Amino acid sequence: MGADPSWLVPLVAPFLIGLIVGAMIKATAKFIILLLVLVALLALTGSIALSVENLLERAMDYLPNLLRTGNAVKDILPYTSLSFILGLLLGLWKL
């Protein structure tokens, strides 16, 4: 009787995934900025001691795992879909 809504699912699913991913990225970015401000304040007050060597050593421990995880996520997300990109941008901007 009516129009077949099966064409709507391939458009809406990537949009919703993009919306959720955008909101997660925005929340994570806010958390990281607040964490960096906290670490900077603790370092300025002398509560913690930071050295460049220590930071580089820790970065070399965590960055390979982070890159592997990023590559796995890149293979899963439909980042070539226009509806995903629109959802991602909307999630970053509004949510």
C-alpha positions as CSV (number, residue, x, y, z in Angstrom):
1,M,0.0,0.0,0.0
2,G,2.6,2.6,1.1
3,A,6.1,3.2,0.1
4,D,8.6,0.5,1.1
5,P,10.7,1.8,4.0
6,S,13.5,-0.6,3.5
7,W,15.6,2.1,1.7
8,L,15.5,4.1,4.9
9,V,17.5,1.7,7.0
10,P,20.8,2.1,5.1
11,L,20.5,5.9,5.5
12,V,19.4,6.1,9.1
13,A,21.7,3.5,10.6
14,P,25.0,5.2,9.6
15,F,23.5,8.6,10.7
16,L,22.7,7.3,14.2
17,I,26.1,5.6,14.4
18,G,27.8,8.9,13.4
19,L,25.6,10.8,15.9
20,I,26.7,8.5,18.8
21,V,30.4,8.5,17.7
22,G,30.3,12.3,17.5
23,A,28.9,12.6,21.0
24,M,31.5,10.2,22.3
25,I,34.3,12.1,20.7
26,K,33.1,15.4,22.1
27,A,32.7,14.0,25.6
28,T,36.1,12.3,25.4
29,A,37.7,15.6,24.2
30,K,36.2,17.5,27.1
31,F,37.4,14.9,29.5
32,I,41.0,14.9,28.1
33,I,41.1,18.7,28.3
34,L,40.0,18.7,31.9
35,L,42.5,16.0,32.7
36,L,45.3,18.0,31.1
37,V,44.3,21.1,33.1
38,L,44.2,19.0,36.3
39,V,47.7,17.5,35.6
40,A,49.0,21.0,34.8
41,L,47.7,22.4,38.1
42,L,49.1,19.5,40.0
43,A,52.5,20.0,38.4
44,L,52.4,23.8,39.0
45,T,51.6,23.3,42.7
46,G,54.3,20.6,43.1
47,S,52.0,17.8,43.9
48,I,53.4,15.7,41.1
49,A,56.8,15.8,39.4
50,L,56.8,15.6,35.6
51,S,59.8,15.1,33.4
52,V,60.0,15.0,29.6
53,E,61.7,11.6,29.7
54,N,59.0,10.2,31.9
55,L,56.3,11.5,29.5
56,L,58.0,10.2,26.4
57,E,58.5,6.8,28.0
58,R,54.8,6.6,28.9
59,A,53.7,7.8,25.5
60,M,55.8,5.0,23.8
61,D,54.1,2.5,26.1
62,Y,50.5,3.6,25.2
63,L,50.7,4.9,21.7
64,P,51.2,1.6,19.8
65,N,48.1,0.1,21.5
66,L,46.1,3.3,20.8
67,L,47.1,3.1,17.1
68,R,46.1,-0.6,16.9
69,T,42.7,0.2,18.4
70,G,42.2,3.2,16.0
71,N,42.9,1.0,13.0
72,A,40.4,-1.6,14.2
73,V,37.7,1.1,14.7
74,K,38.5,2.5,11.3
75,D,37.7,-0.9,9.7
76,I,34.3,-1.0,11.5
77,L,32.9,2.5,11.1
78,P,31.1,3.5,7.9
79,Y,33.2,6.7,7.5
80,T,32.6,6.9,3.7
81,S,28.9,7.2,4.1
82,L,27.5,10.8,3.8
83,S,24.8,10.1,6.4
84,F,27.6,8.9,8.8
85,I,29.6,12.1,8.3
86,L,26.5,14.3,8.8
87,G,25.6,12.4,12.0
88,L,29.2,12.7,13.2
89,L,29.3,16.5,12.5
90,L,25.9,16.9,14.2
91,G,27.1,14.9,17.2
92,L,30.2,17.0,17.5
93,W,28.4,20.3,17.1
94,K,25.1,19.9,19.0
95,L,25.3,17.0,21.5
